[in-house]
Amino acid sequence: MFSMKIRWVKFADSFAELREKLGERTTLLMPVNGQSLLLVQDLGKFYLVQNKCPHQGAKLEGAHCEDGHLVCPWHRYGFDLKTGRGAGLYLENYPIEERADGIYAGFEYFSLF
């Protein structure tokens, strides 16, 4: 009856633009789809995650990366950047897709059709 779908939202023109915005930082707040999400660059790859640690709700701004994990600056909980899993909790992450006209983030939603 219900099916999961993804709505894609453009949030940048290119990966070069994102690299320029990040500069030397690992993370950057990005307004996407009416939300303030965290853009993360680790080992040359980009990730888009919620800006709230699922442990106690602390902001993840200022987090750093270790071995493919985003580490909360407050509690040192680490979350896998590919799956969002860590410490028995789940950090919501959003797929990123490059298209001819820009960089898109995917947001899941339920549909009747």
CYANA upper distance limits for C-alpha pairs under 8 A (distance plus 0.5 A):
  1 MET  CA    112 LEU  CA      6.66
  1 MET  CA    113 PHE  CA      8.00
  2 PHE  CA    110 PHE  CA      6.78
  2 PHE  CA    111 SER  CA      6.04
  2 PHE  CA    112 LEU  CA      5.28
  2 PHE  CA    113 PHE  CA      7.32
  3 SER  CA    110 PHE  CA      6.08
  3 SER  CA    111 SER  CA      5.80
  3 SER  CA    112 LEU  CA      6.92
  3 SER  CA    113 PHE  CA      7.30
  4 MET  CA    108 GLU  CA      7.04
  4 MET  CA    109 TYR  CA      6.20
  4 MET  CA    110 PHE  CA      5.16
  4 MET  CA    111 SER  CA      6.77
  5 LYS  CA    108 GLU  CA      6.04
  5 LYS  CA    109 TYR  CA      5.93
  5 LYS  CA    110 PHE  CA      6.62
  5 LYS  CA    111 SER  CA      7.27
  6 ILE  CA    106 GLY  CA      6.22
  6 ILE  CA    107 PHE  CA      5.73
  6 ILE  CA    108 GLU  CA      4.86
  6 ILE  CA    109 TYR  CA      6.66
  7 ARG  CA    106 GLY  CA      6.10
  7 ARG  CA    107 PHE  CA      5.70
  7 ARG  CA    108 GLU  CA      6.88
  7 ARG  CA    109 TYR  CA      7.95
  8 TRP  CA    104 TYR  CA      6.36
  8 TRP  CA    105 ALA  CA      6.01
  8 TRP  CA    106 GLY  CA      5.02
  8 TRP  CA    107 PHE  CA      6.88
  9 VAL  CA     32 VAL  CA      8.04
  9 VAL  CA     33 ASN  CA      7.21
  9 VAL  CA    104 TYR  CA      5.65
  9 VAL  CA    105 ALA  CA      5.81
  9 VAL  CA    106 GLY  CA      6.96
  9 VAL  CA    107 PHE  CA      8.33
 10 LYS  CA    102 GLY  CA      7.05
 10 LYS  CA    103 ILE  CA      6.17
 10 LYS  CA    104 TYR  CA      4.66
 10 LYS  CA    105 ALA  CA      6.91
 11 PHE  CA     31 PRO  CA      8.39
 11 PHE  CA     32 VAL  CA      6.57
 11 PHE  CA    102 GLY  CA      8.17
 11 PHE  CA    103 ILE  CA      6.54
 11 PHE  CA    104 TYR  CA      6.27
 11 PHE  CA    105 ALA  CA      7.48
 12 ALA  CA     17 GLU  CA      7.50
 12 ALA  CA     18 LEU  CA      7.56
 12 ALA  CA    102 GLY  CA      6.29
 12 ALA  CA    103 ILE  CA      5.60
 12 ALA  CA    104 TYR  CA      7.68
 13 ASP  CA     17 GLU  CA      7.15
 13 ASP  CA    101 ASP  CA      7.14
 13 ASP  CA    102 GLY  CA      4.61
 13 ASP  CA    103 ILE  CA      6.33
 14 SER  CA     18 LEU  CA      7.20
 14 SER  CA     98 GLU  CA      8.26
 14 SER  CA    102 GLY  CA      5.80
 14 SER  CA    103 ILE  CA      6.30
 15 PHE  CA     19 ARG  CA      6.68
 15 PHE  CA    103 ILE  CA      7.62
 16 ALA  CA     20 GLU  CA      6.69
 17 GLU  CA     21 LYS  CA      6.76
 18 LEU  CA     22 LEU  CA      6.66
 19 ARG  CA     23 GLY  CA      6.61
 21 LYS  CA     28 LEU  CA      8.43
 22 LEU  CA     26 THR  CA      7.33
 22 LEU  CA     27 THR  CA      7.35
 22 LEU  CA     28 LEU  CA      6.70
 26 THR  CA     40 VAL  CA      6.24
 26 THR  CA     41 GLN  CA      5.90
 26 THR  CA     42 ASP  CA      7.48
 26 THR  CA     64 HIS  CA      7.07
 26 THR  CA     65 CYS  CA      8.02
 27 THR  CA     38 LEU  CA      6.93
 27 THR  CA     39 LEU  CA      5.97
 27 THR  CA     40 VAL  CA      5.03
 27 THR  CA     41 GLN  CA      7.05
 27 THR  CA     61 GLU  CA      7.37
 27 THR  CA     62 GLY  CA      7.43
 27 THR  CA     63 ALA  CA      7.65
 27 THR  CA     64 HIS  CA      8.09
 28 LEU  CA     38 LEU  CA      6.15
 28 LEU  CA     39 LEU  CA      5.64
 28 LEU  CA     40 VAL  CA      7.21
 28 LEU  CA     61 GLU  CA      7.79
 29 LEU  CA     36 SER  CA      6.71
 29 LEU  CA     37 LEU  CA      6.17
 29 LEU  CA     38 LEU  CA      5.16
 29 LEU  CA     39 LEU  CA      6.62
 29 LEU  CA     51 ASN  CA      8.28
 29 LEU  CA     61 GLU  CA      7.85
 30 MET  CA     36 SER  CA      6.09
 30 MET  CA     37 LEU  CA      5.72
 30 MET  CA     38 LEU  CA      6.40
 30 MET  CA     39 LEU  CA      6.81
 31 PRO  CA     35 GLN  CA      6.06
 31 PRO  CA     36 SER  CA      5.11
 31 PRO  CA     37 LEU  CA      6.68
 32 VAL  CA     36 SER  CA      6.85
 32 VAL  CA     37 LEU  CA      7.07
 32 VAL  CA    105 ALA  CA      8.45
 36 SER  CA     50 GLN  CA      8.17
 36 SER  CA     51 ASN  CA      7.42
 37 LEU  CA     48 LEU  CA      7.14
 37 LEU  CA     49 VAL  CA      6.37
 37 LEU  CA     50 GLN  CA      5.53
 37 LEU  CA     51 ASN  CA      5.79
 38 LEU  CA     48 LEU  CA      6.16
 38 LEU  CA     49 VAL  CA      5.75
 38 LEU  CA     50 GLN  CA      6.41
 38 LEU  CA     51 ASN  CA      5.75
 38 LEU  CA     60 LEU  CA      8.12
 38 LEU  CA     61 GLU  CA      7.85
 39 LEU  CA     46 PHE  CA      7.47
 39 LEU  CA     47 TYR  CA      6.31
 39 LEU  CA     48 LEU  CA      5.16
 39 LEU  CA     49 VAL  CA      7.11
 40 VAL  CA     46 PHE  CA      6.13
 40 VAL  CA     47 TYR  CA      5.54
 40 VAL  CA     48 LEU  CA      6.69
 40 VAL  CA     49 VAL  CA      8.19
 41 GLN  CA     45 LYS  CA      6.00
 41 GLN  CA     46 PHE  CA      5.06
 41 GLN  CA     47 TYR  CA      6.85
 42 ASP  CA     46 PHE  CA      7.08
 42 ASP  CA     65 CYS  CA      7.15
 42 ASP  CA     68 GLY  CA      7.38
 46 PHE  CA     96 ILE  CA      8.23
 47 TYR  CA     81 LEU  CA      7.29
 47 TYR  CA     82 LYS  CA      8.33
 47 TYR  CA     93 ASN  CA      7.93
 47 TYR  CA     94 TYR  CA      7.91
 47 TYR  CA     95 PRO  CA      7.95
 47 TYR  CA     96 ILE  CA      7.46
 48 LEU  CA     93 ASN  CA      6.25
 48 LEU  CA     94 TYR  CA      5.94
 48 LEU  CA     95 PRO  CA      7.61
 48 LEU  CA     96 ILE  CA      7.68
 48 LEU  CA    105 ALA  CA      8.21
 49 VAL  CA     91 LEU  CA      7.56
 49 VAL  CA     92 GLU  CA      6.25
 49 VAL  CA     93 ASN  CA      4.63
 49 VAL  CA     94 TYR  CA      6.52
 50 GLN  CA     91 LEU  CA      7.32
 50 GLN  CA     92 GLU  CA      6.14
 50 GLN  CA     93 ASN  CA      6.84
 51 ASN  CA     59 LYS  CA      6.06
 51 ASN  CA     60 LEU  CA      5.65
 51 ASN  CA     61 GLU  CA      7.36
 52 LYS  CA     57 GLY  CA      5.64
 52 LYS  CA     58 ALA  CA      6.01
 52 LYS  CA     59 LYS  CA      5.16
 52 LYS  CA     60 LEU  CA      6.09
 53 CYS  CA     57 GLY  CA      5.33
 53 CYS  CA     58 ALA  CA      5.74
 53 CYS  CA     59 LYS  CA      6.72
 53 CYS  CA     60 LEU  CA      6.65
 53 CYS  CA     72 CYS  CA      7.27
 53 CYS  CA     91 LEU  CA      7.39
 54 PRO  CA     58 ALA  CA      8.41
 54 PRO  CA     89 LEU  CA      7.01
 54 PRO  CA     90 TYR  CA      7.12
 54 PRO  CA     91 LEU  CA      6.63
 55 HIS  CA     77 TYR  CA      8.46
 55 HIS  CA     89 LEU  CA      7.53
 58 ALA  CA     74 TRP  CA      7.43
 60 LEU  CA     72 CYS  CA      6.27
 60 LEU  CA     73 PRO  CA      7.14
 61 GLU  CA     73 PRO  CA      8.30
 62 GLY  CA     73 PRO  CA      6.74
 63 ALA  CA     70 LEU  CA      6.95
 63 ALA  CA     71 VAL  CA      6.00
 63 ALA  CA     72 CYS  CA      5.65
 63 ALA  CA     73 PRO  CA      5.43
 64 HIS  CA     70 LEU  CA      6.28
 64 HIS  CA     71 VAL  CA      5.96
 64 HIS  CA     72 CYS  CA      7.84
 64 HIS  CA     73 PRO  CA      7.88
 65 CYS  CA     69 HIS  CA      5.90
 65 CYS  CA     70 LEU  CA      5.13
 65 CYS  CA     71 VAL  CA      6.40
 66 GLU  CA     70 LEU  CA      7.09
 66 GLU  CA     71 VAL  CA      7.48
 68 GLY  CA     80 ASP  CA      6.57
 68 GLY  CA     81 LEU  CA      6.48
 68 GLY  CA     82 LYS  CA      8.41
 69 HIS  CA     78 GLY  CA      5.99
 69 HIS  CA     79 PHE  CA      5.46
 69 HIS  CA     80 ASP  CA      4.87
 69 HIS  CA     81 LEU  CA      5.88
 70 LEU  CA     78 GLY  CA      5.90
 70 LEU  CA     79 PHE  CA      5.66
 70 LEU  CA     80 ASP  CA      6.99
 70 LEU  CA     81 LEU  CA      6.78
 71 VAL  CA     76 ARG  CA      5.93
 71 VAL  CA     77 TYR  CA      6.04
 71 VAL  CA     78 GLY  CA      4.73
 71 VAL  CA     79 PHE  CA      6.93
 72 CYS  CA     76 ARG  CA      5.30
 72 CYS  CA     77 TYR  CA      5.86
 72 CYS  CA     78 GLY  CA      6.85
 77 TYR  CA     86 GLY  CA      7.69
 77 TYR  CA     87 ALA  CA      6.99
 78 GLY  CA     86 GLY  CA      6.24
 78 GLY  CA     87 ALA  CA      7.48
 79 PHE  CA     84 GLY  CA      5.95
 79 PHE  CA     85 ARG  CA      5.85
 79 PHE  CA     86 GLY  CA      4.89
 79 PHE  CA     87 ALA  CA      7.92
 79 PHE  CA     90 TYR  CA      7.99
 79 PHE  CA     91 LEU  CA      7.11
 80 ASP  CA     84 GLY  CA      5.44
 80 ASP  CA     85 ARG  CA      5.90
 80 ASP  CA     86 GLY  CA      6.71
 81 LEU  CA     85 ARG  CA      8.48
 81 LEU  CA     93 ASN  CA      8.19
 82 LYS  CA     93 ASN  CA      8.43
 83 THR  CA     93 ASN  CA      7.96
 84 GLY  CA     90 TYR  CA      5.79
 84 GLY  CA     91 LEU  CA      4.97
 84 GLY  CA     92 GLU  CA      6.39
 84 GLY  CA     93 ASN  CA      6.58
 85 ARG  CA     89 LEU  CA      6.51
 85 ARG  CA     90 TYR  CA      5.13
 85 ARG  CA     91 LEU  CA      6.74
 86 GLY  CA     90 TYR  CA      6.70
 86 GLY  CA     91 LEU  CA      8.17
 94 TYR  CA    105 ALA  CA      6.68
 94 TYR  CA    106 GLY  CA      6.19
 94 TYR  CA    107 PHE  CA      7.01
 95 PRO  CA    105 ALA  CA      6.14
 95 PRO  CA    106 GLY  CA      5.71
 95 PRO  CA    107 PHE  CA      8.32
 96 ILE  CA    103 ILE  CA      7.46
 96 ILE  CA    104 TYR  CA      6.12
 96 ILE  CA    105 ALA  CA      5.14
 96 ILE  CA    106 GLY  CA      6.93
 97 GLU  CA    103 ILE  CA      6.34
 97 GLU  CA    104 TYR  CA      5.67
 97 GLU  CA    105 ALA  CA      6.92
 97 GLU  CA    106 GLY  CA      8.32
 98 GLU  CA    102 GLY  CA      6.56
 98 GLU  CA    103 ILE  CA      5.13
 98 GLU  CA    104 TYR  CA      6.81
 99 ARG  CA    103 ILE  CA      6.60
 99 ARG  CA    104 TYR  CA      7.89
